[in-house]
Structures are given as structure tokens and as C-alpha cells.
Amino acid sequence: MAWIRRNTVVVIGWLVLAYIMLPNLVVMVFSFNKPNGRFNYQWNQFSLDAWLNPCASPGMCESLGLSLWVAVVASLVSTVIGTMAAFALGRYRFRGRGATNLLVFFPMATPEVVMGSSLLTLFVAIGLQAGQTTILIAHILFTLSFVVTTVKARVASLDPALEQAAADLYATPASTFWKVTFPLVAPGIAAGALLAFALSFDDYIVTNFNAGATTVTFPMFVWGAAQRGTPVQINVIGTVMFLGAVGIVGIAQTVGARRRKGAH
């Protein structure tokens, strides 16, 4: 009983983590399945066919490439703009600052159906044809709020005394930013960029409103494929994306641990 009382939080944490990871493990297992029919919902036979031919399903790799391109560009643009906005909101006092904070929060609180239809109305009103451009603009708009919120939280936690100490040592403002401020804020910027990438790559509702008739992203392909059959290659792509995300987090944790060890 004493052991249970001491480790209750740890055990609950591991159970919650296992519950969260279970769907990903199912996707990984079924990426090695050879289904008997169109739907990959029941285990039939172990096979490496999907891994050896990831683009066997027509149109899947094209939609995957489009989603990756949109996610990378949208995350880069929203990270640059969002970081500058986060510094402005976190460091300076100006007229309209409260209203700006409220406007930044709106896209996160607005239902995606409302946001997608509103953006579609805007694009139609200005005569912009739905396609890759409208998808990219829409993704930048809704990921920007998440980047601003993430980076602003990091900026708010900075100790101003560190920058003041750098100034006392005759560091220029630019040198202080790049050698003191930026390294401290970098984890928040990286987190915002990864969050923006994940949200962009995963989005279906806003994208579906603004994609047009011929543009298909990976989530749209998955939704369409689920109506007539689920290719095993979808599980392969999901497994690769999951392992890639875990790898990035693992590398970041390893680098951070080595830096902390070197500092001591």
C-alpha cells in the first residue's frame, strides 16, 4: 500500500500515456497487414507490400506532397510573423494591446466550420480562386494564433535581468538578442513551429472549404478513401509521421540534456 501511495501519480501517468499511444500502435501494426478486401480494419496476414510500395494507391503521394508543402510553408511564415507579434505583445505596452490579444485568441476559439466558411466567403468576395493559394493563406491565418500564444508564454517567462546584464557588459542590442534572448526563446519558437506544422498537416475542415474542386490534401484523400476502401499505405504514412515526430522530440530532449549536463 505504501508503494501504491508513493507511485500513484506515476502509474496514472503511464496509463494515460498508454491510452494516448494505443491508436498510434494500432496504426503501426496494421501498416504490416495484407487485408482481404478493400478495408484494412481486420488483421489478415503479415506483409511488407505497403512499405515496399508506399505510392501504390493512386493520388496518395501527390496529396501527401501537397500537405507537406503547405504545412512547411505555413509553419515557417506563421512562426516568423508570430514570433515578432509575440515579442511585441509580451514586451511592449501600446494602445490596442488588449484588443490585439483578444483578436489573436479568436481563431483558436472559433469553430473550424465557421472559420472555413468565413475564409471561403472572403476569397470569393475578392475573386481569389480556390486552390493551393487559398489553402496556404487559410493555414497561415489559423496557425498564427497558436504560434503567438506559445512564443508569448516563453517571452513572458524571461528574466529581464539577463538582458540588462548583457547591456552592462557593453553588448549591443543586436548582440544581446542573438546571444542571450534568442537562445532562451528558441524552445518556445520551436514548439510553436512544430505545433503549426502539425495543425496544418492534419487540418481537414478549413482545407475542405477552401481547396476547390481539384485540390486534394492528404487528410482529404484519407477521408475520401475511407468511403470506398482504406489503403494500407495510409497506415504506412501515419507510422512514418508518428515515428518522425517522436524522433524530433527525442533529439530535442537529448540535446537539452547534454547542454544542461555541460552547464554543470
N, C-alpha and C positions, 0 to 999 in steps of 0.2 A: 504493500500500500504506500509506503514511503517513496518507493521508486516511482510509482504512478503519479503521486502528488508533485514530485520534482520534475517530471518529464511530460506532464500533461500538455503543455503548450507545444513542445517539440513534436509529440505524437500527433496532435491535431494538425499541426503544420504539415507534417509529412502526408497525412491522409488527404488534406485539401490539395496538396501538390499532386498526389497520385490521381485524384479525381479530375484535376485540370488536365493532366497529361494523358489520361486514358483515351480520349478521342484521337490524339496525335499518334498514339501507339497503334490504334486500330487502323488508321490510315497507312502507317508504315507496314503493318502486317499484310494488308490487302493490296499493297503495291506489288507483292510477290505472288498474287493469286492469278490463276488462269480460269476465269469464270466459264460456266457452262450456259451461255446465253449472252444477252446484251447487258444485263445488270450485274454489277460487281458488289453484291450485297451478301452473298453466302460463300464461305470458303469451299473451294472445289479441288484445286491442285496447285502445288508449288510450281512456280515458273519464273524465269528471268526475262521472258519475252518483252514485257513492258519496259524494263530497264534497258534492254538492248535496242529497243525501237521506241524511244520516247515520243517521237513525232509521227507515229503511225496513224494517229487519229487526225483526219483532215481538218485543217484550220486551227488546231490547238496551239502549235508552236507560234503561229502568226499572232494569235490573240495573246499568248504569253509574252512575246516580244513587245507588243504594243503596251501591255500593262507595265512591264519593266521600264520601258522608255518613259511613260507618263509618270510613274512613281519616282524615278530617279530625278527627272527634271522638276517635277512639282516639289519634291522634298528639298532639292537644292535651292530653288527660288524662295520657297516659304521659310527655309532656315535662314537665309541671308536677310530677307526682309523682317522676319520675325525676331531675329536676334537684335537688329537695330531698334525695332519697336520696343523690345523688352528692356533694353538699356534706357531708352527714353522714358518709358513708364516707370521703371524701377529706380532711376537715379535723379530725375528732374521733376520739378513742380511747374506746371504750366496751366493756363486756362483751358478747361475742357478735358483735363486729365481723367476725372471721374467718369465723364460720358464716354471717353475713349475706352476705358477699362470695361465699361458695360457693353460697348459695341463689340469688343474683342470676345466677350463671353457669349454673345448671341449665337454665332454659328455652332458652338458646342451644345447649346441648349435647344436649338431649333431642330425639329424632326427632319430627317433626311428627305422625306417626301415633300415637305414644304420647301426646303432648300432647293431640291432638284427642280421642282416645278417653277419656282421663282426665277432660278437661273435660266431655265428654258424660256420663260416669258421675256426676260431681259435680252437674251440672244436673238429671239425672234423680232423684238422691237427694234433692235439696232441693225437687223439684217445680216447677222452672222450665221452662216450655215453650220448646222450641227455636224460634228466630226471630231477629229483628234484635237483640233484647236480648242473647241468648246469644252471637251473633257479636261484638257490640261488647265484651262482657266478655272474651271469649277473645282478641280482638285487643289489648286493653289489656294483658292479662297477658303475652303473649309479646313485645310491642314494648317493654314497660317495661324489660326487661333490656338491650336494645340502647341505649336512651337513657341508662340509668345508666352503662353501660360507656363510652359516648362522652363524656359530660359529665365523668365522673370522671377520665378521662385529661386533659382540659383543666384541671380543677381542680388536679390534681397538678402540672401544669407552671407554675402561677402562682408568682410571686416574692413571698413574704410581706413583703419589704421595702417594696413599693409600698403595701400597706395600712398598714404601720407608719408610713410617711412621711405618709400622709393623716391618721393619728391625731395625729402630731406637729404637724400644721398645724391642729389643733383641729376636724377633721371628725368628725361624729357617726358611729356605726356604720352607721346607715341611709344617710347621705350617702356614706360610704366604699363601701358595697356598690353603690349605684346609679351612682356616678360613676367608680369605679375597678374594683371586682371584676366587676360585671355586664358592662361593655363588653368586658373581657378574656375572659370565659367565653362571651359571646354566640355566637361562631363555633361552639363545641362544642355549644351548645344548639340552634342552627340545624341543624347537621349531624345531631344526634340526632333532631330533629323530622322532617327530610326522610327520614331512614332509616326511622323509624317509619311515616311515610306510605307510602313505597314498599313496605315489607314487608306492611303491612295491605292495601293496594290489590291487591297481587299474590298474596296468600295463597289457596290452594285447599284444601289438605288439612285444616287445622284448621277452616276455614269449612265444608267439606262435612260434617264430623262434627256441627257444631253449628247448621246452618242450618235444619233441619226439612224438611218436605215441600214447602212452597210458597215459601220464601225463596230467591231466586237472585241471587247477586252476579255481577259481570262475569266473573271467572275461571271461575265455574261455567257461565255462559252460553257462554263460548268453548269449554269442554270439551264441553258438550252439542251445540253447533253443529257441532263437528268430526266428530261421529258421523254427521251427515246432510247436511252441506254447510257450507262456510265462507263466510259473507257478506263481501263486500269491505269493508263498513262496519267490521268488526273491525280491518282494517289502517288505516283512517282514524283510529279511536280510538287505536290504538297509535302512529301517527305524531304525532298531536296531543300525546299524553302524553310522547313522547320529545322533541319539539321544546320542549315546556314545561319539561321538566327541564333541557335544555341551556340554554334561555333564563335560567332561575333561576341556574344556575351561572355563566353569562356575566355576568349583572348583578352577582352577588356578587363575582366577580373584578374587574370594572370598578370597583365601589365601593371594594374593598380597595386597588386600585392607586392610585386617586385620593387615598385617605386617606394612604397611605404617601408619595405624592408631596407632599401638603400638609404632612406632618410634617417633610419635609426642606426 
